[in-house]
Amino acid sequence: MQKDKNNTRTRENKTVYRCALLAGVLIIGEALLMALSVNNLVVAASTGDINKNYSVSVVIHWALAGTMMFLVGVWVLFLASPLKKWERRAWWQGIIISLSFISFGGSFWYRYPKSIHLPGFILLGLILIVPLIINAGKFKSNS
């Protein structure tokens, strides 16, 4: 239990905290899998599966995407503690991150329905957004 400004005890938000930890770990895991699969792109470029003119850009973009995904995962892990303390600023950040994953996964899955990994991004966003929406009214504004 923690105390608020009036020195009364408030209950910590363990559900959102645990969901944020799970989402952060899964995002970091996905980033590590992307890092491990860069070699597949290099092989595809050297065999001609990816046009030589675009292969360098593809590898650079893949590495950048993996790095950014790792940073978002770390960001979600850092957000877990403020979410546990019912901070509205952290709630907004969690909502934006979850909606980004849901919209990314949903829009690309709609366009490329055979890509079976894209629903994972939707699920990842849902893991974080569902408890945030359920508990939205309990988050206190940062004043």
N, C-alpha and C positions, 0 to 999 in steps of 0.2 A: 504494500500500500504506500502511496505517496500522499503528500499534503499539498493542497492548493493554496491560493493567496489568503483565504480566510482561515487557514490553519486547520481545515477539516480534511479528513482522510478521503481520498478518491481511489476507486478501484482501477488498477492498471489494465490496459487493453492487451491481454495475452494472445487472443485469437489473431488479431491483425499483426501483432508482433511476430508470431510464429509463421503466419502466411508470408510476411515480408522476408523473413529469414529463408524460408523454403524457396520463394521466388528468386531471391538474390543468389542463392547457391545454384539453382537450376540455370540461371542466366550465365553465371560464371562457368558452369559446366559446359554449356553450349559454346561459349567463347573458346574454351580450351579444345573442344572438339573441332571447332573451325580452325584453330591454330594447327592442330594435328593433320588436318586434311589439306593444307596448303600444298603439300607435296603432290596431291592428286592433280591440282591445277598446273603445277610445273610439268608433270608428266604429260598431261593433255596438251599443253602448249608445245612441248618438244616433239610429240607424235603428230601434230597437225590438227588435233581435234578442236583446238582453239586457234584461230587465225593468228599467225605470228605478229601481225600488225597490232593486234589487240591483247595479246597474251600478257604483256607487261602491265597494262592497265588493269586487266582482270585480277592478276595476282596482287597488285597494290590495293585495289578496292576490297578484295577479300580480306587482306591483312588489316586494313583500316576498319572494316566492319567487325572483325573479330576483336580488335582493340576497343572499339566503342562499346561493343556488347559487354566486354569484360568490365569497362568503366561503369556502365549502367548497373551491372550486377553488384559492384562494390558500392555504388550510390544507394541502391536499394538496401543493402546491408546496413549502411550508415543511417538510413531512414527508419530502420526498424525500431530503434530506441525512441526517437521522437514520436513515432506512431504509437508506441506503447504508453507514452505519456499524454496521449490525446491532443497532440499539437496540430492545429488546423493547417499550418504551412506544410507540414509533412504529408498531411492528408491530400492536399492539392498536388503535391509532387507525385505521390503514389497514384492518384487518379490519372495524371498526365502520362506517366510511364505505362500504366496498364492499358489505357486507351490506345497508346502508340503500338503496343504489342498486339492488341486485339485488331486494330485497323490494318496493321501490316500483314498479319497472318490471314485475316479475312479477305482483304482485297487481292492479295496474291494467290490465295487458295481458290478464289472465284475465277481468277484468270488462268491459273495452272492447277486444275483439280487433281492431277496425278501426282503432284508433289506432296507426299504423305507427311513430310515434316512440318508443313505450314500450320496444320491444326494445333501443333505443339505450342506455337506462339500465341494462338488464341487461348489455349488452356493456361498458359503462363500468365497472360493478362487477366484471365478470370480468377486465378488463384489469388491475385492481389486485389482486384477491384470488387469482388463480391463482398468480402468482409468490410471493405472501406465504405461501400454503399449502405450496407446493413447498419453500420454504426455511425453513419454520417452526422446525425444530430448530436452525438455525444462529444464530438471534437470541439475543443474550445478555441476561440479566436486568439491570435497572438496580438495583444495590445500593449 
